């Protein structure tokens, strides 16, 4: 009896020991992998980032500030903020509605809706811009109608907003759908049984449970909206002071050999990227904790 009791722990420890021996690497292998990872990050992340700020400030603060407050640069910054300020709230409304419908309800066309949400991930942004040109351009389907009514979409702010909305609308929905599906519908059903209405359930039950994932999706959506180049480049027409966003303005002044001005505006996008990374990390930790809690409740 005692022999059996003493032998039992050894049989339990043995598989764990085999697992460690199967997955453990020599110290030099771990150091090599870490060194390669740090070298890759240094070469492709830190060096370009430092270069942007170095080139932007190389000629002094006066030149840096002059490049930012230059009229065309201010127009590009303003247009970028307008495009992001319109597209992010629209994607927020769509993403929450689509995620709520897909995760909480069964209906015809559910798989089609999921496919449409993923469409911007599979279509090149340049192709998306060309589609808008074919639809709303002067020779497009609605071109003559728009011209007759003195309305302009392509080579104007509406086209830039439409292109930005298209390339960014999956971010919020795709962040919310897995979390809502993991959480299930038990809490909503309990609230319904207690007499809560649809809006009460959404505001007091569903939304508080996904607030961190929602914020995470908004951060990514905003970063993509402000940094989008391909689709916006096609529909903008590159009209200086009117339809150039920050990425387009950077390309134009760089091609004109105004390197200090190009890097000065690029530094603003780099600062946005750094802020986004910090917020992304903070919110990501909250989302992981929230998803872990949802998984535990599901079990």
C-alpha positions as CSV (number, residue, x, y, z in Angstrom):
1,X,0.0,0.0,0.0
2,X,2.7,2.4,1.0
3,X,4.8,1.4,-2.1
4,X,1.9,2.2,-4.4
5,X,1.4,5.6,-2.7
6,X,5.1,6.5,-3.1
7,X,5.2,5.3,-6.7
8,X,2.2,7.4,-7.8
9,X,3.9,10.9,-7.8
10,X,6.7,9.6,-10.0
11,X,4.3,8.5,-12.7
12,X,2.7,11.9,-12.6
13,X,5.9,13.8,-12.8
14,X,7.3,11.7,-15.6
15,X,5.1,13.0,-18.5
16,X,5.9,16.6,-17.4
17,X,9.6,15.8,-17.5
18,X,9.2,14.3,-21.0
19,X,7.3,17.4,-22.1
20,X,10.1,19.7,-20.8
21,X,12.7,17.7,-22.6
22,X,10.7,17.7,-25.8
23,X,10.1,21.5,-25.9
24,X,13.2,22.9,-24.0
25,X,16.0,24.5,-26.0
26,X,19.6,25.0,-25.1
27,X,20.4,28.4,-23.6
28,X,22.4,29.4,-26.7
29,X,19.4,28.7,-28.9
30,X,17.1,31.0,-26.8
31,X,19.7,33.7,-26.8
32,X,20.1,33.5,-30.5
33,X,16.3,33.7,-31.1
34,X,16.1,36.7,-28.7
35,X,19.0,38.4,-30.5
36,X,17.5,37.8,-33.9
37,X,14.1,39.2,-32.7
38,X,15.8,42.3,-31.2
39,X,17.9,42.8,-34.3
40,X,14.9,42.6,-36.5
41,X,12.9,45.1,-34.4
42,X,15.9,47.4,-34.3
43,X,16.5,47.3,-38.1
44,X,12.9,47.6,-39.2
45,X,11.2,49.5,-36.4
46,X,13.5,51.6,-34.2
47,X,16.0,52.7,-36.8
48,X,13.3,54.1,-39.2
49,X,11.5,55.7,-36.3
50,X,14.7,57.4,-35.1
51,X,15.5,58.4,-38.7
52,X,12.1,60.1,-39.1
53,X,12.6,62.3,-36.0
54,X,16.3,63.0,-36.8
55,X,15.6,64.1,-40.3
56,X,12.6,66.2,-39.2
57,X,14.6,68.1,-36.6
58,X,18.0,68.1,-38.4
59,X,17.6,71.7,-39.5
60,X,16.2,73.0,-36.2
61,X,12.9,73.7,-34.6
62,X,12.2,76.7,-36.7
63,X,12.3,74.8,-40.0
64,X,10.3,72.0,-38.3
65,X,7.5,74.2,-37.1
66,X,7.5,76.2,-40.4
67,X,6.9,72.9,-42.3
68,X,4.0,71.9,-40.1
69,X,2.2,75.3,-40.1
70,X,2.7,75.7,-43.8
71,X,-0.8,76.2,-45.4
72,X,-0.7,73.0,-47.5
73,X,0.4,71.0,-44.5
74,X,-2.3,72.4,-42.3
75,X,-4.9,71.6,-45.0
76,X,-3.6,68.1,-45.2
77,X,-3.7,67.7,-41.4
78,X,-7.2,69.2,-41.3
79,X,-8.5,66.8,-44.1
80,X,-6.9,63.8,-42.3
81,X,-8.7,64.7,-39.1
82,X,-12.0,65.2,-41.0
83,X,-11.8,61.9,-42.7
84,X,-10.9,60.1,-39.5
85,X,-13.5,62.0,-37.5
86,X,-16.3,60.9,-39.9
87,X,-15.2,57.4,-40.7
88,X,-14.4,56.2,-37.2
89,X,-17.9,57.1,-35.7
90,X,-19.6,55.5,-38.8
91,X,-17.5,52.3,-38.3
92,X,-18.2,52.4,-34.6
93,X,-22.0,52.4,-35.2
94,X,-21.7,49.7,-38.0
95,X,-19.2,47.5,-36.1
96,X,-21.3,47.4,-32.9
97,X,-24.5,46.7,-34.8
98,X,-22.9,44.0,-37.0
99,X,-21.2,42.3,-34.1
100,X,-24.3,42.4,-31.9
101,X,-26.4,40.9,-34.7
102,X,-23.9,38.2,-35.6
103,X,-23.0,37.1,-32.1
104,X,-26.4,37.3,-30.4
105,X,-28.9,36.4,-33.2
106,X,-29.4,33.8,-35.9
107,X,-30.7,35.1,-39.3
108,X,-30.5,34.5,-43.0
109,X,-27.5,36.0,-44.6
110,X,-25.3,35.8,-41.5
111,X,-22.4,34.2,-43.4
112,X,-22.8,36.7,-46.2
113,X,-22.5,39.6,-43.7
114,X,-19.3,38.1,-42.3
115,X,-17.9,37.8,-45.8
116,X,-18.7,41.4,-46.6
117,X,-17.0,42.5,-43.3
118,X,-13.8,40.8,-44.4
119,X,-13.9,42.1,-47.9
120,X,-11.6,45.1,-47.3
121,X,-9.0,42.7,-46.0
122,X,-9.0,40.8,-49.3
123,X,-9.3,43.7,-51.7
124,X,-6.4,46.0,-52.4
125,X,-7.0,49.6,-51.3
126,X,-6.1,50.8,-54.8
127,X,-8.8,48.5,-56.3
128,X,-11.3,50.0,-53.8
129,X,-10.4,53.5,-54.9
130,X,-10.8,52.5,-58.5
131,X,-14.2,51.1,-57.8
132,X,-15.3,54.4,-56.4
133,X,-14.0,56.2,-59.4
134,X,-15.9,53.8,-61.7
135,X,-19.1,54.4,-59.7
136,X,-18.9,58.1,-58.8
137,X,-16.4,59.5,-61.4
138,X,-17.4,61.7,-64.3
139,X,-17.5,58.7,-66.6
140,X,-19.0,56.4,-64.0
141,X,-22.4,55.1,-63.3
142,X,-23.6,58.2,-61.3
143,X,-21.1,60.7,-62.8
144,X,-23.5,62.6,-65.0
145,X,-26.3,62.6,-62.4
146,X,-23.8,64.1,-59.8
147,X,-22.6,66.6,-62.3
148,X,-26.2,67.7,-63.2
149,X,-26.9,68.2,-59.5
150,X,-23.6,70.1,-58.9
151,X,-22.3,67.4,-56.6
152,X,-18.8,66.1,-56.5
153,X,-17.6,62.9,-54.9
154,X,-14.3,61.9,-56.7
155,X,-11.4,64.4,-56.3
156,X,-13.3,65.8,-53.3
157,X,-13.8,65.3,-49.6
158,X,-16.8,62.8,-49.9
159,X,-14.7,60.4,-52.0
160,X,-11.8,60.5,-49.5
161,X,-14.3,59.8,-46.7
162,X,-15.9,56.9,-48.6
163,X,-12.5,55.4,-49.3
164,X,-11.5,55.7,-45.7
165,X,-14.7,54.2,-44.4
166,X,-14.3,51.2,-46.8
167,X,-10.7,50.3,-45.8
168,X,-11.4,50.7,-42.0
169,X,-14.9,49.3,-41.4
170,X,-13.8,45.7,-40.5
171,X,-11.6,46.7,-37.5
172,X,-14.2,47.3,-34.9
173,X,-16.6,44.6,-35.9
174,X,-13.8,42.0,-36.1
175,X,-12.6,42.9,-32.7
176,X,-16.1,42.6,-31.1
177,X,-17.5,39.5,-32.8
178,X,-15.2,36.9,-31.2
179,X,-15.6,38.4,-27.7
180,X,-19.4,38.6,-28.0
181,X,-19.6,35.0,-29.2
182,X,-17.4,33.8,-26.3
183,X,-19.6,35.7,-23.8
184,X,-22.8,33.9,-25.1
185,X,-26.3,35.2,-24.6
186,X,-27.0,34.0,-21.0
187,X,-26.7,37.5,-19.5
188,X,-29.0,39.0,-22.1
189,X,-31.6,36.3,-21.6
190,X,-31.5,36.8,-17.9
191,X,-32.0,40.5,-18.4
192,X,-34.9,39.8,-20.7
193,X,-36.5,37.5,-18.2
194,X,-36.3,40.3,-15.6
195,X,-38.2,42.6,-17.9
196,X,-35.4,44.7,-19.5
197,X,-36.0,46.0,-23.0
198,X,-33.7,45.7,-26.0
199,X,-32.0,49.1,-25.5
200,X,-31.7,48.5,-21.8
201,X,-30.0,45.1,-22.4
202,X,-27.6,46.7,-24.9
203,X,-26.6,49.7,-22.8
204,X,-26.5,48.0,-19.4
205,X,-25.4,44.4,-20.2
206,X,-23.8,44.0,-23.6
207,X,-21.9,47.2,-24.0
208,X,-20.2,47.2,-20.5
209,X,-19.0,43.7,-21.3
210,X,-17.2,44.7,-24.5
211,X,-16.1,48.3,-23.7
212,X,-12.4,47.5,-23.8
213,X,-12.6,45.5,-27.0
214,X,-14.6,48.3,-28.5
215,X,-12.0,50.9,-27.5
216,X,-9.3,48.6,-28.9
217,X,-11.1,48.5,-32.2
218,X,-11.6,52.2,-32.3
219,X,-7.9,52.8,-31.7
220,X,-6.9,50.5,-34.6
221,X,-9.6,52.0,-36.9
222,X,-8.4,55.6,-36.2
223,X,-4.8,54.7,-36.8
224,X,-5.6,53.1,-40.2
225,X,-7.9,56.0,-41.1
226,X,-5.2,58.6,-40.5
227,X,-2.5,56.6,-42.2
228,X,-4.4,55.3,-45.3
229,X,-2.7,55.9,-48.6
230,X,-3.7,53.6,-51.4
231,X,-7.5,54.1,-51.7
232,X,-7.3,57.8,-50.8
233,X,-4.6,58.4,-53.4
234,X,-6.8,57.1,-56.2
235,X,-9.9,59.2,-55.3
236,X,-8.2,62.4,-54.1
237,X,-6.7,63.8,-57.3
238,X,-3.7,65.1,-55.3
239,X,-5.0,68.7,-55.3
240,X,-2.7,70.6,-53.0
241,X,-4.4,72.5,-50.3
242,X,-7.7,70.7,-51.0
243,X,-7.7,66.9,-51.3
244,X,-4.3,65.9,-49.9
245,X,-4.3,64.0,-46.6
246,X,-1.1,63.8,-44.5
247,X,0.3,60.7,-46.3
248,X,-0.3,62.2,-49.7
249,X,1.2,65.5,-48.7
250,X,4.3,63.7,-47.4
251,X,4.7,61.9,-50.8
252,X,4.4,65.2,-52.8
253,X,6.9,67.3,-50.8
254,X,9.3,64.3,-50.6
255,X,9.2,64.0,-54.4
256,X,9.9,67.7,-54.6
257,X,13.0,67.2,-52.5
258,X,11.6,69.1,-49.6
259,X,12.9,66.5,-47.2
260,X,12.7,68.5,-44.0
261,X,9.0,69.3,-44.7
262,X,8.2,65.7,-45.6
263,X,9.9,64.3,-42.4
264,X,8.3,67.0,-40.3
265,X,4.7,65.9,-41.2
266,X,5.8,62.2,-41.1
267,X,6.9,62.8,-37.5
268,X,3.3,63.6,-36.7
269,X,2.2,60.3,-38.1
270,X,5.0,58.6,-36.2
271,X,3.9,60.2,-33.0
272,X,0.4,58.9,-33.7
273,X,1.8,55.4,-34.2
274,X,3.6,55.6,-30.9
275,X,0.6,56.8,-29.0
276,X,-1.5,54.0,-30.8
277,X,1.0,51.4,-29.7
278,X,0.9,52.5,-26.1
279,X,-2.9,52.6,-26.0
280,X,-3.0,49.3,-27.9
281,X,-0.9,47.6,-25.3
282,X,-2.9,48.9,-22.4
283,X,-6.3,48.1,-23.9
284,X,-5.0,44.7,-25.2
285,X,-4.2,43.6,-21.6
286,X,-7.8,44.6,-20.6
287,X,-9.2,42.7,-23.6
288,X,-7.2,39.6,-22.8
289,X,-8.5,39.7,-19.2
290,X,-12.0,40.2,-20.5
291,X,-11.9,37.3,-23.0
292,X,-10.4,35.1,-20.3
293,X,-13.2,35.9,-18.0
294,X,-15.7,35.3,-20.7
295,X,-14.2,31.9,-21.5
296,X,-14.3,30.9,-17.8
297,X,-18.0,31.9,-17.6
298,X,-18.6,29.8,-20.8
299,X,-17.0,26.8,-19.2
